[in-house]
Amino acid sequence: MSESHVTRIAILGSTGSIGQSALSVVDTHGDRLEVVGLAAGENAERLAEQIARYRPRIVSLATASAADVLRGLSSGSNDVVFGGIGREGLVAVATHPDVDIVLCASSGTDGLEATLAAIECGKTIALANKEVLVMAGGIVTEAARRRGVAILPVDSEHNAIHQCMHGRRPGELKRLVLTASGGPFRGRTASQLEDVTAADALQHPTWQMGRKITIDSATLMNKGLEVIEARWLFDVGPDQIDVVVHPQSVVHSMVELVDGSLIAQLGVTDMRLPIQYAFSYPDRWPAPVPSLDLARRRQLDFDVPDTRVFPCLALAYRALRGEPGLAVVLNAANEIAVARFLDGRLSFPAIAQVIEQTMDAHVAAEAGTLAQVRAVDAWARDYAREIACGLQLKV
């Protein structure tokens, strides 16, 4: 990439944590990056501010009510096209002809269609949305291979592995080692987790993230989803993916090569780094973050995750080893259970119970097309709601 080249980006989930970090990268490298499209959830006020600052060509929102608010806030932005609402709007932003790279950072599963549409249009994908590959890893990666499209991981762990694997042949890889902070409840017993609240679970010790992913980190489901995502990103089997708890979050992940060498990527806990690497790849740009001071860190700890206390990680491995639809069920049931926990209607341990019981009830089904994936997803959500109702806390 030459110094004069400007990469044109679209951000799906621009008002969320990842989206705002991405725009911070744009602020730093305004001579190299141009914002073409922004898709947000329901935060019309913040999107209006982003429109005024970055002057995108196309935007979208998740709901009609949010779109109405935006129209009232940005009446002077007549040169900005409104691409639509919901999945339709995400697709319109992701497939705009002027876009080079699509950052998929929208929460939940709504970004799946937009990601596939962007791939069909030949866009490079910077992927920060785990659900896309958890639900439809085979479909998405096959589409990317067919169209010759690169999928660049933005999750700090997968981004680290991508960096460690750069320039290496697939036959050199023995295993991947994903690091997990352990979340806010690391070291607690199962009985100590029975009465924890959403407010407790949202106190992540090292990362500032959105609410849903923070709860997933507390249950270790986030790491489980990353295990499934890694299988598709790096074309490895379940037995080639290990997880270690590393509370300092300094080593973002590692790869072990066939000769026993372990290659790690270390850095400060700042999502601007993996986002910038995806935007600049294969080049590297200076970043406005402090250097990692290992001498001050003094100690780096690693431990085996306790899947008896945090069973969600084991459930994710079970889904990865099962038929393709089981990962769809895992993801859908988790989203329902986490939403109920955040609303105060479900206990923390019940999150795993909802997921496991939904997986137990699932009958193997085809999941080779987008329509089939959506059908399995819909069934799992309905079933998980029934299970969650039966486990609901008494208020």
FENTALIN-V91521 format. One record per residue. N is the residue number from 1. PHI is phi as a letter, one per 20 degrees, with the letter a starting at -180 (none if undefined). OMEGA is omega in whole degrees, -180 to 180 (NA if undefined). Layout:
# FENTALIN-V91521
[[N;PHI;OMEGA] [N;PHI;OMEGA]]
This chain:
# FENTALIN-V91521
[[1;none;-178] [2;f;-177] [3;f;-175] [4;e;-177] [5;f;176] [6;d;178] [7;e;-176] [8;e;-170] [9;d;168] [10;c;-179] [11;d;174] [12;e;-173] [13;n;-171] [14;f;-178] [15;e;178] [16;e;-177] [17;f;-180] [18;f;-180] [19;f;179] [20;f;176] [21;f;179] [22;f;179] [23;f;173] [24;f;175] [25;f;176] [26;f;179] [27;g;-179] [28;f;-174] [29;c;-179] [30;f;178] [31;e;-178] [32;d;-174] [33;c;176] [34;c;179] [35;e;178] [36;d;-176] [37;c;177] [38;c;175] [39;c;-177] [40;c;176] [41;e;-180] [42;d;-178] [43;e;-177] [44;f;-179] [45;f;-180] [46;f;178] [47;f;178] [48;g;177] [49;f;180] [50;f;178] [51;f;-180] [52;f;-176] [53;e;-170] [54;d;176] [55;l;178] [56;f;179] [57;e;-179] [58;b;179] [59;b;174] [60;b;178] [61;c;-174] [62;f;-174] [63;c;179] [64;f;-179] [65;f;177] [66;f;178] [67;f;177] [68;f;178] [69;f;-179] [70;f;-180] [71;f;178] [72;f;-177] [73;e;-173] [74;c;-178] [75;f;-179] [76;e;-177] [77;d;-176] [78;f;-179] [79;e;180] [80;e;179] [81;e;173] [82;e;-172] [83;e;-180] [84;p;-179] [85;d;176] [86;m;-177] [87;f;179] [88;f;179] [89;f;178] [90;f;179] [91;f;-179] [92;f;179] [93;f;-176] [94;f;-175] [95;d;179] [96;g;-174] [97;f;-178] [98;e;-175] [99;e;174] [100;e;-177] [101;c;176] [102;d;173] [103;e;-179] [104;e;-178] [105;c;177] [106;f;-178] [107;e;176] [108;m;-171] [109;d;-175] [110;f;-179] [111;e;-175] [112;f;-179] [113;f;-180] [114;f;179] [115;f;179] [116;f;179] [117;f;178] [118;f;178] [119;f;180] [120;f;178] [121;e;176] [122;n;-180] [123;f;169] [124;f;-178] [125;d;169] [126;d;-166] [127;d;175] [128;d;-177] [129;d;-177] [130;f;-172] [131;f;-179] [132;g;-179] [133;e;177] [134;f;-179] [135;f;-168] [136;b;-177] [137;g;-180] [138;f;-179] [139;f;-175] [140;f;-177] [141;f;176] [142;f;177] [143;f;179] [144;f;178] [145;f;-178] [146;f;-177] [147;e;-179] [148;m;-177] [149;d;177] [150;e;170] [151;d;-177] [152;d;-177] [153;f;180] [154;d;172] [155;g;-175] [156;g;-178] [157;f;-179] [158;f;175] [159;f;177] [160;f;179] [161;f;178] [162;g;179] [163;f;-180] [164;f;-178] [165;e;-175] [166;g;179] [167;n;-178] [168;d;179] [169;e;-179] [170;g;-178] [171;f;179] [172;e;-173] [173;e;173] [174;d;180] [175;b;173] [176;d;176] [177;c;177] [178;e;177] [179;e;179] [180;c;179] [181;f;-174] [182;n;177] [183;m;-176] [184;f;-175] [185;d;179] [186;g;179] [187;n;179] [188;e;176] [189;e;179] [190;g;-179] [191;f;180] [192;f;-179] [193;e;-173] [194;f;-173] [195;d;180] [196;f;-177] [197;d;176] [198;f;178] [199;f;177] [200;f;-175] [201;f;-179] [202;e;-180] [203;e;-179] [204;f;-173] [205;f;-174] [206;c;-175] [207;d;171] [208;d;-173] [209;c;175] [210;f;-173] [211;f;-175] [212;f;-179] [213;f;178] [214;f;175] [215;f;177] [216;g;177] [217;f;180] [218;f;180] [219;e;-171] [220;m;174] [221;f;178] [222;g;179] [223;f;177] [224;f;177] [225;f;179] [226;f;176] [227;f;179] [228;f;179] [229;f;-179] [230;f;179] [231;g;-177] [232;e;-179] [233;f;-172] [234;d;174] [235;l;179] [236;c;179] [237;e;-179] [238;g;-177] [239;f;177] [240;d;-179] [241;c;177] [242;d;177] [243;c;172] [244;c;176] [245;e;-178] [246;c;-169] [247;f;-178] [248;f;-180] [249;l;177] [250;e;173] [251;e;-173] [252;e;168] [253;r;-175] [254;b;170] [255;c;173] [256;d;179] [257;e;-172] [258;f;179] [259;e;179] [260;n;177] [261;f;179] [262;d;-179] [263;d;-177] [264;c;171] [265;d;-179] [266;d;177] [267;r;176] [268;f;-178] [269;e;-178] [270;b;-175] [271;f;177] [272;f;-178] [273;f;178] [274;f;178] [275;f;-180] [276;f;180] [277;f;178] [278;f;179] [279;f;-174] [280;e;-172] [281;g;8] [282;e;178] [283;e;172] [284;c;179] [285;d;172] [286;g;-179] [287;c;-178] [288;e;179] [289;c;-180] [290;f;174] [291;f;178] [292;f;-180] [293;e;-177] [294;f;-180] [295;f;178] [296;f;178] [297;f;173] [298;m;-173] [299;b;174] [300;c;-176] [301;d;177] [302;c;-178] [303;b;178] [304;e;178] [305;f;-180] [306;e;-177] [307;f;173] [308;f;178] [309;e;-179] [310;c;-172] [311;f;-178] [312;f;179] [313;f;178] [314;f;178] [315;f;179] [316;f;176] [317;f;177] [318;g;180] [319;f;-179] [320;f;-179] [321;e;-178] [322;e;179] [323;f;-169] [324;g;-178] [325;f;-176] [326;f;176] [327;f;176] [328;f;179] [329;f;178] [330;g;-177] [331;f;-178] [332;f;-180] [333;f;179] [334;f;-180] [335;f;178] [336;f;-177] [337;f;-180] [338;f;178] [339;f;178] [340;f;178] [341;f;179] [342;f;178] [343;e;180] [344;m;-177] [345;d;-177] [346;b;178] [347;f;180] [348;f;179] [349;f;-178] [350;f;177] [351;g;180] [352;f;180] [353;f;179] [354;f;-178] [355;f;-177] [356;f;-179] [357;f;177] [358;f;177] [359;f;179] [360;f;-176] [361;e;-176] [362;f;174] [363;d;-176] [364;g;-178] [365;b;178] [366;f;177] [367;b;-177] [368;e;177] [369;c;-180] [370;f;179] [371;f;179] [372;f;177] [373;f;-180] [374;f;179] [375;f;177] [376;f;180] [377;g;-179] [378;f;178] [379;f;-176] [380;f;179] [381;f;179] [382;f;-179] [383;f;-180] [384;f;177] [385;f;178] [386;f;179] [387;f;-179] [388;f;178] [389;f;-180] [390;f;-180] [391;d;-173] [392;f;179] [393;f;176] [394;e;-178] [395;e;NA]]
